[in-house]
């Protein structure tokens, strides 16, 4: 079974961005995350949603 939650470094690698950029996206609300006992985790579904929103913005009107 594929993981449902990723650490911040794993999620940043999946998006091919830096950890600091991912933290900025989390802080802005562009990417959802959760905290489990002090550890930040990023749902894989949140990454898919973020990519879909970004792709939709690339389509000319």
KEKE-3310 file (N, C-alpha, C; in steps of 0.2 Angstrom, whole numbers, plus 5000, padded with zeros to 4 digits):
npx = (5004:5003:5010:5000:5002:5015:5032:5038:5051:5050:5038:5042:5052:5044:5037:5047:5053:5060:5062:5060:5052:5041:5036:5033:5022:5013:5011:5004:4993:4991:4995:4989:4992:4995:4997:5004:5007:5017:5024:5025:5015:5011:4997:4995:4985:4983:4994:4991:4979:4985:4993:4984:4976:4986:4989:4977:4977:4987:4980:4975:4963)
npy = (4994:5011:5025:5037:5048:5060:5065:5082:5084:5073:5076:5088:5083:5075:5085:5092:5103:5115:5112:5123:5131:5123:5124:5137:5136:5128:5137:5147:5141:5135:5122:5108:5102:5091:5090:5078:5073:5083:5082:5087:5082:5079:5076:5065:5066:5080:5085:5081:5088:5101:5101:5100:5112:5121:5117:5120:5133:5136:5134:5144:5156)
npz = (5000:4996:5004:5013:5019:5019:5024:5026:5019:5010:5003:4997:4989:4980:4974:4967:4973:4985:5002:5010:5001:5001:5014:5014:5005:5012:5023:5017:5014:5002:5001:5010:5026:5040:5058:5068:5084:5085:5073:5056:5043:5026:5017:5003:4994:4995:4988:4975:4973:4974:4963:4953:4954:4950:4937:4931:4931:4922:4910:4896:4895)
capx = (5000:5007:5009:4995:5005:5023:5035:5039:5056:5047:5033:5046:5055:5039:5035:5053:5054:5064:5058:5058:5046:5035:5034:5029:5015:5009:5009:4999:4986:4991:4996:4987:4996:4992:5002:5003:5012:5022:5027:5021:5014:5007:4993:4997:4979:4984:4999:4987:4975:4989:4995:4978:4975:4992:4988:4971:4979:4991:4976:4973:4955)
capy = (5000:5017:5030:5042:5054:5061:5070:5088:5082:5068:5080:5093:5079:5073:5091:5094:5110:5115:5111:5130:5133:5119:5127:5143:5134:5126:5143:5151:5137:5132:5115:5106:5098:5090:5088:5072:5073:5088:5080:5089:5077:5081:5071:5064:5069:5087:5086:5080:5094:5107:5101:5101:5119:5124:5115:5123:5141:5137:5134:5150:5157)
capz = (5000:4995:5010:5013:5022:5018:5028:5022:5014:5005:4999:4993:4983:4976:4970:4965:4976:4991:5009:5012:4997:5003:5020:5012:5002:5018:5027:5013:5013:4995:5002:5016:5030:5047:5063:5072:5089:5083:5067:5051:5037:5020:5013:4996:4991:4995:4983:4969:4973:4972:4956:4948:4954:4947:4930:4929:4930:4916:4904:4894:4895)
cpx = (5004:5005:5004:4997:5013:5026:5036:5045:5053:5042:5037:5049:5050:5037:5041:5054:5058:5059:5056:5052:5040:5032:5030:5022:5011:5007:5004:4993:4986:4991:4993:4992:4993:4998:5000:5009:5018:5026:5022:5021:5010:5004:4995:4991:4980:4989:4995:4983:4979:4991:4990:4976:4980:4991:4982:4973:4983:4987:4974:4965:4953)
cpy = (5006:5021:5035:5049:5054:5066:5076:5087:5078:5072:5085:5089:5077:5079:5094:5102:5109:5114:5118:5132:5129:5122:5133:5142:5132:5132:5147:5148:5134:5124:5113:5102:5097:5089:5082:5072:5077:5087:5083:5084:5080:5076:5071:5067:5077:5089:5086:5086:5100:5107:5102:5108:5123:5123:5119:5131:5141:5137:5141:5151:5158)
cpz = (5000:5001:5008:5015:5020:5022:5023:5017:5008:5000:4994:4987:4978:4971:4966:4966:4982:4997:5011:5008:4999:5009:5019:5009:5007:5022:5024:5012:5006:4996:5009:5020:5037:5052:5067:5077:5087:5077:5061:5045:5032:5017:5006:4992:4990:4990:4976:4968:4971:4965:4951:4948:4950:4939:4927:4928:4924:4909:4902:4893:4888)
residu = (UNK:UNK:UNK:UNK:UNK:UNK:UNK:UNK:UNK:UNK:UNK:UNK:UNK:UNK:UNK:UNK:UNK:UNK:UNK:UNK:UNK:UNK:UNK:UNK:UNK:UNK:UNK:UNK:UNK:UNK:UNK:UNK:UNK:UNK:UNK:UNK:UNK:UNK:UNK:UNK:UNK:UNK:UNK:UNK:UNK:UNK:UNK:UNK:UNK:UNK:UNK:UNK:UNK:UNK:UNK:UNK:UNK:UNK:UNK:UNK:UNK)
# end
